[in-house]
Amino acid sequence: MAKADLIVEHSYVAKDPKIQGGEPVIKGTRFPVRSVMIYILKNGMLPEELTKEFPQLKIAAIYDALSYYYDHKDEVEKLIDEQTENAWKNK
């Protein structure tokens, strides 16, 4: 039997063309999922530390952003790559 794709709803992540160009952000903020990933996965910050630096972020929202990343890894990695210094220099 083929494995069905599970569609997961991310209650704390939204995409709105009027906010951050439509890239995924934590609902109620302009904080991009890509930034969560940079702080946590690339820079080694703990989710709890991120809430101390950005008190507008709930811990549940950060973990949902992590979940969103793993469900949409190619999309978020592309957004991260587009924000690198080299990408800006080549525009």
C-alpha positions, 0 to 999 in steps of 0.5 A, a space after each residue: 500500500 502506498 504511503 499517503 502524504 500527510 497534510 499538516 496545518 501549521 497554526 502559528 505560521 502564515 503566508 500573506 502577500 502583504 507581509 514579508 513578500 508572502 514568505 512564511 512568518 509567525 502569525 501576528 508578527 513579521 518574523 520570518 520562519 527563515 529567521 527562526 531557522 537561522 537563529 536555531 539551526 544555523 547559529 545554535 540558539 535554543 528555542 527558549 533563548 529565542 523567546 528571550 531575545 524576541 519576547 513577542 514569539 511564543 515557544 509553541 510558535 517557534 516549534 511550529 516554525 521548526 515543524 514548518 521548516 521540515 515540512 517545507 525544507 526546500 522552500 525555506 532553504 531557498 529563502 535563506 539562500 536568497 538573503 545571503 550577502 552574496 545573493 544581495 551582491 549579485 542582484 
